Amino acid sequence: QQQVKQSPQSLIVQKGGISIINCAYENTAFDYFPWYQQFPGKGPALLIAIRPDVSEKKEGRFTISFNKSAKQFSLHIMDSQPGDSATYFCAAIVNPGYSSASKIIFGSGTRLSIRP
Amino acid sequence: NAGVTQTPKFQVLKTGQSMTLQCAQDMNHNSMYWYRQDPGMGLRLIYYSASEGTTDKGEVPNGYNVSRLNKREFSLRLESAAPSQTSVYFCASSVDSDTEAFFGQGTRLTVV
């Protein structure tokens, strides 16, 4: 019930295309959903985050779409560039009223490659 | 603006040796975490500290111990290293246990 399922495991997109990474969850105790970007040899870095009271959040070329009823959320990277090549992790954070040993649950990651 | 600082960046241990991974944050965060990252396994929580003076086990705590030395520092100790502990270790911190985490640069540990 704590799991966050992320897909695809790897993704290849042509430069200028749209990259789409999907995540799904079961536990309705999650109420904050950040995305992280990780380059080789570096730690994950916070990219963008959303709360379930909004259906979409956009920051530059990065957009999160959120479907509360389906318990799904996705990251869209518009006009994908070679510099976007990295591993992306979705995450879900449990709300303060829920007792859990692990408040931040990560998806398994998506390795994104943008071809020139 | 150092953020989360981990030392060392690389380490090679022999089986059975012990070592401590150090982590410090300068963001006045209450919560700190230790994760390990293995190929195809994503990020797995080893231990976390919701606030100074408290620690809790995560998903994969066996073979590890932690110490929340003060609000800034959270160390991870391997008492008797095993090859299965070969991994990249990340320390992270967050304002509280229900907010987004900020990660250090990682420690690449190899146990031979």
Interface residues (C-beta under 8 A of the other chain):
Chain A: Q9 Y32 P34 Y36 G41 K42 G43 P44 A45 L46 A49 F89 A91 I93 V94 N95 P96 A101 S102 K103 I104 F106 G107 S108 G109
Chain B: V4 Y33 G40 M41 G42 L43 L45 Y48 A50 D56 K57 G58 E59 F90 A92 S94 D96 S97 D98 T99 E100 A101 F102 F103 G104 Q105 G106
